[in-house]
Amino acid sequence: GIQVEQSPPDLILQEGANSTLRCNFSDSVNNLQWFHQNPWGQLINLFYIPSGTKQNGRLSATTVATERYSLLYISSSQTTDSGVYFCAPRGSNYQLIWGAGTKLIIKP
Amino acid sequence: KAGVTQTPRYLIKTRGQQVTLSCSPISGHRSVSWYQQTPGQGLQFLFEYFSETQRNKGNFPGRFSGRQFSNSRSEMNVSTLELGDSALYLCASSLGTGAHEQYFGPGTRLTVT
């Protein structure tokens, strides 16, 4: 099956810093979603991005499906950005396939 | 539009018991998927239901089962609970089966003692 690798596994930044999270996947995918899991466990949709670039406020994402990777950019980080970020591409049977996540800690 | 709701939010059960978790999808969504999240295994797909039919199933033992009702609400059941079943169980809804965007509920945190 498809393997998903996220990097870095952990990231500690000061408030105001920018960051780039990477997601590599081992095979062609149907689409891809980025999620933020807050400390209470809720998965919050960030982007639904099978290809191309999307922006939403301080966040943007780019997926290059032909090269099998996606990037999530966070600018001007805030403490509320802390949590775990997951990318989840969809395999051939359309189920979400999960990476191990990037744990982001933003210090005030 | 109300989001995905899951009940109960927290649950403590004893080994050997069974448990039923409930998920109400976003209004108009007809597909419900279930996932298990544990510190050791991460997020894993359990099963997907669409139009009251199971469309996909993950690699879990038969103790894990589910169903979907005509109003798209879904339940999952775990019988003969084991300590390793302690996890956050997440439900996601989408418009239909296939490549539609999935939206998640707050989860049910199950502790088996």
Contacts between the chains, C-beta under 8 A, distances in Angstrom:
chain1	res1	chain2	res2	distance
A	30	B	99	4.6
A	31	B	99	4.9
A	33	B	101	6.5
A	33	B	102	6.8
A	35	B	104	7.5
A	40	B	106	7.3
A	41	B	37	7.6
A	41	B	88	5.3
A	41	B	90	7.8
A	41	B	106	7.0
A	41	B	107	4.9
A	41	B	109	7.1
A	42	B	104	7.1
A	42	B	106	5.2
A	42	B	107	7.1
A	43	B	90	6.5
A	43	B	92	8.0
A	43	B	104	4.0
A	44	B	104	7.9
A	45	B	101	6.9
A	45	B	102	8.0
A	45	B	103	6.1
A	45	B	104	7.7
A	48	B	101	4.3
A	50	B	99	7.6
A	86	B	43	7.0
A	88	B	43	7.8
A	90	B	99	5.9
A	93	B	56	5.5
A	94	B	48	8.0
A	94	B	56	7.2
A	94	B	97	6.6
A	94	B	98	5.3
A	94	B	99	5.9
A	95	B	33	7.2
A	95	B	45	4.7
A	95	B	48	6.6
A	95	B	56	5.4
A	95	B	58	7.3
A	96	B	33	7.5
A	96	B	35	7.7
A	96	B	43	8.0
A	96	B	45	6.7
A	96	B	92	7.8
A	96	B	102	6.4
A	97	B	45	7.8
A	98	B	42	5.9
A	98	B	43	4.0
A	98	B	44	7.5
A	100	B	42	5.7
A	101	B	42	7.3
